């Protein structure tokens, strides 16, 4: 699984001009599922993200996690994170999971985060979405379970 994690002061996602998910302070996670990903990847990635110490403490140092700050998470499926642009001009998505498997692991990831008592909002799987965010910092991280983060 691959994730682009952005620390935000607010974020929302719209489908057909309707907001389907919105958060205040927390993390926007763009999540891609690869064809070799498993439930274990969803569990490990969820645990890693909610425990990343990327929020400021009282001294202004990035020492606190999403759990410690009681932040929220907006998760948006993004198969294009598996786009391979090494050849030609059109990305290949051959390493992305097929939709039926991807939605299963995407939902598993959501369940894992919710089990940690995080308020989670989500986009709509396989929909055309418009994402709006205010990146705080800016702080943006890339995680990949294949590379062990």
C-alpha positions in Angstrom: 0.0 0.0 0.0 1.1 3.5 -0.7 0.0 6.6 1.1 0.6 10.3 0.8 0.0 11.7 4.2 -0.5 15.5 4.6 -0.9 17.3 7.9 -3.9 19.6 7.5 -5.8 22.2 9.4 -8.9 21.2 7.3 -9.7 19.0 4.3 -12.8 17.9 2.4 -13.7 15.7 -0.5 -16.6 16.3 -2.9 -18.4 13.9 -5.2 -20.9 15.4 -7.7 -20.7 18.8 -5.9 -21.7 17.2 -2.5 -19.2 17.0 0.4 -19.0 13.4 1.3 -16.2 13.7 3.8 -14.6 16.6 5.8 -12.3 17.0 8.7 -10.7 19.8 10.7 -7.2 19.4 12.3 -5.6 16.1 11.4 -4.4 14.1 8.4 -5.4 13.8 4.8 -4.4 10.3 3.5 -4.3 9.6 -0.2 -4.3 5.8 -0.2 -3.3 3.4 -3.1 -3.6 -0.3 -3.0 -1.2 -2.5 -4.9 -2.0 -6.0 -6.4 0.3 -7.7 -3.9 -1.1 -5.9 -0.8 -2.7 -7.8 2.1 -4.7 -7.2 5.2 -1.4 -7.1 7.1 -0.4 -4.1 4.9 -3.6 -2.3 5.8 -3.0 -3.0 9.5 0.6 -2.0 9.5 0.0 1.2 7.5 -2.9 2.3 9.7 -0.8 1.8 12.8 2.1 3.6 11.4 0.1 6.7 10.2 -1.9 7.2 13.4 1.3 7.0 15.5 3.6 9.2 13.3 4.9 12.0 15.5 4.3 14.9 13.1 2.3 17.3 15.2 3.8 20.1 17.2 4.2 19.8 21.0 4.2 22.8 23.4 7.8 23.6 22.3 6.9 23.6 18.6 8.7 20.3 17.9 7.0 17.6 15.9 6.6 15.2 18.8 3.0 14.3 18.9 0.9 11.8 17.0 -2.6 11.9 15.6 -3.8 9.9 18.5 -2.2 12.2 21.1 -3.6 15.3 19.4 -7.1 13.8 19.0 -6.9 14.7 15.3 -9.2 13.4 12.5 -8.3 11.6 9.3 -9.7 12.0 5.8 -8.9 9.0 3.6 -9.2 9.2 -0.2 -8.6 6.2 -2.5 -6.0 7.0 -5.1 -5.0 4.2 -7.5 -2.8 6.7 -9.4 -0.2 6.3 -6.6 0.7 3.1 -8.5 1.2 4.9 -11.8 4.5 3.9 -13.4 5.8 6.7 -15.5 9.2 5.2 -16.4 8.2 4.4 -20.0 6.5 6.6 -22.5 4.1 9.4 -21.6 1.1 7.4 -20.4 1.4 6.0 -16.9 0.9 2.2 -16.5 -1.3 1.0 -13.6 -0.4 -2.7 -13.9 0.8 -2.9 -10.3 -2.4 -1.4 -8.9 -4.9 -3.8 -7.3 -8.1 -4.6 -9.2 -11.0 -2.7 -7.9 -12.7 -5.5 -6.0 -9.5 -6.2 -4.1 -8.6 -2.6 -3.7 -11.9 -1.6 -2.1 -11.7 -4.5 0.3 -8.3 -3.4 1.6 -9.2 0.3 1.5 -12.2 -0.5 3.8 -9.9 -2.7 5.9 -7.6 0.3 6.4 -10.6 2.5 7.4 -11.7 -0.1 10.0 -8.1 -0.3 11.4 -8.0 3.5 11.9 -11.4 3.6 13.4 -10.5 0.8 15.8 -7.9 3.2 17.2 -10.7 5.6 18.1 -9.8 8.1 15.4 -12.6 10.1 13.7 -12.4 9.1 10.1 -14.1 10.6 7.0 -13.7 9.1 3.6 -14.1 9.7 -0.1 -16.2 7.5 -2.4 -14.3 4.6 -3.9 -13.9 4.8 -7.7 -15.7 8.1 -7.9 -14.4 11.3 -9.5 -13.5 13.4 -6.5 -12.4 17.0 -5.8 -10.2 17.3 -2.7 -9.7 20.5 -0.9 -7.1 21.0 1.8 -5.1 23.4 3.9 -1.7 21.7 4.3 -0.4 22.7 7.7 3.4 23.2 7.8 3.5 22.1 5.0 4.0 18.5 6.2 3.7 15.8 3.5 5.1 12.3 3.8 5.2 9.3 1.5 4.8 5.8 2.9 5.0 2.5 1.1 4.5 -0.9 2.8 6.6 -2.6 0.1 9.6 -0.5 1.2 8.7 -1.0 4.9 7.9 2.7 5.2 
